[in-house]
Amino acid sequence: MEIVLAAAIGVLSAAGTWLLLRPRTFQVIMGLSLLSYAVNLFIFSMGRLRSGMPPITAKGAERPELYADPTPQALVLTAIVISFALTALFLVVLLASRGATGSDHVDGREPAE
């Protein structure tokens, strides 16, 4: 399971970086989204990868190895909300820039053919 998660984080990071380097603003926004997903998966994996474990301790199960750490889950939930708001803001800026310049190129000018 750890190998699959590490590969998924690597693929998301590589695809996000590649999209960030593209000349179109929509591709840059998609790259930022993929990078935020990769970071969220990385933070989530820091809380131990165990299935079937309760997120908080129950009465009578006070041993810390019996439950998952809820802190990374709370951090990832906060990061998901923040990345959703940033994506919405970037889309509004993209639409305003396209309306003002008529192009979705990152510098506002289409490359010469």
C-alpha positions as CSV (number, residue, x, y, z in Angstrom):
1,M,0.0,0.0,0.0
2,E,2.9,2.4,0.8
3,I,4.4,1.8,-2.7
4,V,1.1,2.6,-4.4
5,L,0.6,5.8,-2.4
6,A,4.2,6.9,-3.0
7,A,3.8,6.3,-6.7
8,A,0.6,8.2,-6.7
9,I,2.2,11.2,-4.9
10,G,5.1,11.1,-7.4
11,V,2.8,11.0,-10.5
12,L,0.7,13.8,-9.2
13,S,3.7,15.9,-8.4
14,A,5.3,15.3,-11.8
15,A,2.1,16.0,-13.7
16,G,1.5,19.1,-11.6
17,T,5.0,20.4,-12.2
18,W,4.7,19.7,-15.9
19,L,1.4,21.5,-16.1
20,L,2.7,24.5,-14.1
21,L,5.4,25.0,-16.8
22,R,2.8,25.2,-19.6
23,P,2.0,28.5,-21.3
24,R,-1.8,28.5,-20.8
25,T,-3.4,29.7,-17.6
26,F,-5.9,26.9,-17.3
27,Q,-3.1,24.4,-17.5
28,V,-1.3,26.3,-14.7
29,I,-4.4,26.2,-12.5
30,M,-4.7,22.4,-13.2
31,G,-1.1,22.0,-12.2
32,L,-1.6,23.8,-9.0
33,S,-4.6,21.6,-8.2
34,L,-2.6,18.4,-8.9
35,L,0.3,19.7,-6.7
36,S,-2.1,20.4,-3.9
37,Y,-3.6,16.9,-4.1
38,A,0.0,15.5,-4.0
39,V,0.8,17.5,-0.9
40,N,-2.5,16.5,0.8
41,L,-1.8,12.8,0.1
42,F,1.7,13.3,1.6
43,I,0.4,14.9,4.7
44,F,-2.3,12.3,5.0
45,S,0.2,9.5,4.8
46,M,2.1,11.0,7.7
47,G,-0.7,9.9,10.1
48,R,0.2,6.2,9.5
49,L,-1.4,4.0,6.9
50,R,-3.6,1.6,8.7
51,S,-7.1,0.5,7.7
52,G,-9.9,-0.2,10.2
53,M,-8.4,1.9,13.0
54,P,-10.5,4.4,14.8
55,P,-9.4,8.0,14.4
56,I,-9.7,8.7,18.1
57,T,-9.2,6.6,21.1
58,A,-12.1,4.7,22.7
59,K,-12.6,4.0,26.4
60,G,-10.4,1.1,27.3
61,A,-8.1,1.5,24.3
62,E,-5.7,4.1,25.6
63,R,-2.7,2.6,24.0
64,P,-1.5,5.0,21.2
65,E,-0.6,2.3,18.8
66,L,-4.3,1.2,18.5
67,Y,-5.6,4.4,16.9
68,A,-4.7,6.6,14.0
69,D,-3.4,10.1,14.5
70,P,-6.3,12.6,13.7
71,T,-4.0,15.6,13.3
72,P,-3.0,14.9,9.6
73,Q,-6.7,14.2,8.8
74,A,-7.6,17.6,10.2
75,L,-4.7,19.3,8.4
76,V,-5.7,17.7,5.1
77,L,-9.4,18.7,5.5
78,T,-8.3,22.3,6.1
79,A,-5.9,22.2,3.1
80,I,-8.7,20.8,0.8
81,V,-11.0,23.7,1.8
82,I,-8.2,26.3,1.2
83,S,-7.1,24.8,-2.1
84,F,-10.8,24.8,-3.3
85,A,-11.1,28.5,-2.5
86,L,-7.8,29.2,-4.2
87,T,-8.8,27.3,-7.3
88,A,-12.1,29.3,-7.4
89,L,-10.2,32.6,-7.0
90,F,-7.7,31.6,-9.8
91,L,-10.6,30.7,-12.1
92,V,-12.1,34.1,-11.6
93,V,-8.8,35.8,-12.3
94,L,-8.4,33.6,-15.4
95,L,-11.8,34.7,-16.7
96,A,-11.1,38.3,-16.0
97,S,-7.7,38.1,-17.7
98,R,-9.1,36.4,-20.7
99,G,-11.9,39.1,-20.9
100,A,-9.3,41.9,-20.6
101,T,-6.7,40.6,-23.0
102,G,-8.6,38.1,-25.2
103,S,-6.0,35.4,-24.6
104,D,-5.4,32.8,-22.0
105,H,-1.6,32.8,-22.5
106,V,0.2,33.4,-19.2
107,D,1.7,36.8,-20.4
108,G,-1.4,37.9,-22.2
109,R,0.1,37.6,-25.7
110,E,-0.2,34.8,-28.1
111,P,3.1,33.5,-29.4
112,A,4.0,34.6,-33.0
113,E,3.5,32.0,-35.6
